[in-house]
């Protein structure tokens, strides 16, 4: 029916304390290495470990998400550190129950506070307050899951054309 391929890439906003934490790790790492040179070699190991931790933290704090919609397939990939790609979900849109803004009444029964149904939740949003996010309730195998997404207008319109009674706009 629809054979177009729509791709959207979302970059997750960094948390406020990330920069300060990185500076502290480097500062203490260098301080421990210098103390190891001057006083005792016992300080060198924690210094090198802090510097290694800095590089690991830097890589894992950079997250991006890629949504791909091709036909009835919706795929979500997680990109960590701009190098490592992992397929998080491969979903069949025929099992879609609802796509609506997070405040919409169609997804009210799935909310944490005041909702009646509890589902496994996956958050693939950018954490940007300016961008409205959507809640997708969809079947994944035998269970239903709740996915939070920053969908663009083109994806929403295509989903609305495919499933007019299940997709709601902001």
N, C-alpha and C positions, 0 to 999 in steps of 0.2 A: 504494500500500500504506500508507505512513505519510505523511500530509500535514501533520503538525505542524511548526511552525517553532520551533527552539530557538536562542537567541542567548546567547552568553557573551562578556563583555568582560573583558579581562585588562590590567592596568596594569603596565608594566615598572618594576621597582624601580630607583631611581637608583643609580649607582655611587658608591662611598665618596668619591672625590676630586672629585666634581662641584661641590659647594658651595664648596670651597676654590679651585678653578679659576675659578669665577664671580667670587668676591671679588677674586682677584688680577687678573683682566682689568679689572674696574671700577677698582680701585686704581691700576693702571698707566696706564689710559686717562685718568683724571682727573689723575694726576701729569704725564703727557706734555702734556696740554692746558695745565695751569698753567705748566709749563716753557716751552711755546710762547708764552704770554702774557708771561712775565717775561724769558726769555732770547732765544729765536730762534723764528721761525715754523716752522722745520724740524721742531720737536717736535710740532706740532699734527696733522700728517697721521697719524703713528703712533698718536697719542692717539685721534683720531676712528675710525681703523681698528679699534683695540682695542675701543672701545665698540660699533661695528657688529658685530664678531665676537662680543661678549657676547650681543647679541640673537639672532644666528643660532644660536649654541651653545645658548642657552636654549630656542629653539624645537625644534631637532633632538634635544635630550637628553630631551624628553618623548615617550615612545612608548607607545601602547596598541594592543592587538590585539583584533579582534572576530571570533569564530568564529560562523558561521551554518550551521545544518544544517536543510535543508528538503527533505524527501523523500530522494532519493538524491544530492542536491547538498550539498557541503560547501565553504563559502566562507570564506577568511581575508582580512580587511582590516587594513591597517596605518594607524593614525591618528597623525600626527606633529604635535606642538605643539597638540593639541586642535582643530585647524582643517582640516588637509589629510588627506583619506582617499584611500588607494590600494588597489586590489584586488590582493592579492599572489597568491592562488591561487583557482581555481575548479575543484573536483575532483569527479569522479564516484565515489561510494562503491562502485559495482559493480566498480571496478578496485582496491578495497582488498585488500591482502595480509594485513596484520596490524596490530592496535592493542594495545599492551601497555605495562606500566610499563617504564622504562628498564633495570631490572635483570633483567627476565624473560628466560628462555632462548629464547623465540620471536624475540626481536630481538637475540640475542647475536651472530649472524653479521654483523650490520650495525654493530657497534661499531667505534670508531676503533682501540682497542687490543684485539687478539685476534680481531677479526672477519675474515671471509674475503671479504665483498662490500663494495665501496666505492660509496656513493651520494652524490648531491648532498644536502647537509643544510641545512635551514632551521629556525631556532630562533625560535619564537613563544611563549616561556615568560616568566613574570614574574621569574625569577631569585630567587624567594622560597624559602628553604630549607624552609619549613613546608609548602609545597604540592608534592605529588608530581606529576611530569610524565610524560607518556606519549609513546611513540614510535609514529608512524604510518608504515607503509611502504605507499605507494600509487602507482599508475601515473598519470603526468601526461603525456598524449600518448603518445609512443613510449618514454619512459624511466621508470624507477622513481625515486622520490625518498623521502627520509627527512625527516619533519617532527616536531619536538618541540613538544608542546602541553600546556597546563594544562586538561585536560578536566574538566567537572563530572560529577556522578553521573547526571544526567538524560540527557546526551548519550551517556555510556557505556552506560547501560541501553538506550537506543533503538538504538544501534549493535549491541549484543549481541542484541537481538531480531531485528534485520535480518540480521545475519551471526554466528550463534552460534559458528561454528568459527574465526572470525578475530579476535574481540575477547576480551581477557583482562584481568581486574581485578587491582588491587593486593592 
